[in-house]
Amino acid sequence: MEHYNMNLTLKVWKQKNSKEKGNFETYQVNDISSEMSFLEMFDVLNERLIKEGKEPIAFDHDCREGICGSCSMHINGKAHGPWEKNTTCQLHMRAFKDGDTIVVEPWRARAFPVIKDLVVDRSAFDRIIQAGGYISVNTGNAVDANAIPINKKDADHSFMAAACIGCGACVAACKNGSAMLFVSAKVSQLALLPQGAPEKRSRVLDMVAQMDKEGFGNCTNTYACEAECPKGISVDNIARMNREYLSAGISSE
């Protein structure tokens, strides 16, 4: 793959906190290697800003391996940028061309208030998990892997749902700011397994109730969430969660 350098214009959202108004600020970055990751490019820009005595751009990151979901940036109108099934930290500058203008924003959702610049508060996801995303099992040594027979299809679907990293791209992509894909993935991964049976009914009721309490919008049924998800979580999980929710509501009456 050919390596090349490029000069770029960045329009980055700057905002001190959730109470103050933000605005776009323009930066020029030169001699950026096509093999840099998007976050490495931001590191270079921030080092320059610090040397110039200016405030660096705040952005979230941790593992930089596409695992933690922290690198939540809206890049040129797409959550995590132009590559499909890709997190921002795995996006490389070869996705852009010399002379490009790149617009970078934080997630836009009422339930994800801006902390600073590109960093948003995603603790609403944590509270949804705390509401019911757990199972009642004895602690101690793990049982043998084959102690509880599980249908292969169910195990596969549970594993695929568990791939959700909770980055919030689904919320950012949805015009209603819905968290249905995230919540349904967390409900599905446990509802499909026998270990999740004890809380099966209360889980879906409590997690959906917490989702609504946090201020997330309704599902749009446009599948934008699946299209922007870096792990390819299927909207089939939303249908499964709706069935679980309906069944739990009937059983609790």
Steps between C-alpha positions, in 0.01 A plus 500: 500500500639836397593734781446872456470821703210742485392845611153521652252750637322396821178656622469379858218560747619687810280529808607569859217304662137394457366838617695725264451534126758342275635586159721364225864602494720455194848347512755433228703181534789437262722206405260245646601146412239287327597218739413695815185410684239774537580531870873523431423792271316666789801430725725684255259795489470514879879492546525797268225689682668440836834626366321812376353556844147418385247265653503150344188335365337268752408158362436163660712189447640203686594170336546631144431146383129523418401329823395760757277725286636821654613666175157642421531759223258604227720544191363661185147410603568137589549341840863378520571628149476372140611138544231243576512283814788708631570705811665843485824367648520245217433760232817591311578819315518318166120521511544868404670690219749784498317832532188351660295689758398274789216597734518341846218517755400324823204263522182703467237368743311646794594198711872555423577852628830650391765498773755690293569534127466149355449321833144410599355348816387147410429394859134456400611169348653398832175570683304293248735207561471547876121487468501140378801396297618229736428138593457319832766233515712357776848644516805278526660259259361494149298194408607277213426651160264217409316487833200691358406395143422804284360493150775600253279755325407668829862500614611663174233768515584571864868532414424738214285717726773500766739653245338840570765729652256767618662779299172680432537521121147361466365791705704754305381358167132497594307820425298436817806420712366153575694246706291205385786319327727524804231393749373221278852362459547490876157345553554243223839375609353390833145411393634244254692309767365283783719692746293811429165335572452604869479873413360456151174689558620762746812568293328621187239699690756672722752572225239646265359709783847636578561568130184712487593674825837602356331689218586286199259530207281242331623260234473644148502162320741645242784263599750787522617350829602170340663679207725709730572235763874417497424142605213441260239434771180393324162671537362147542586556865249784516226268377608242757493759780152614396378141523665461840346827618151406384525155656631642829221758511232236452657266759525774763129586480 
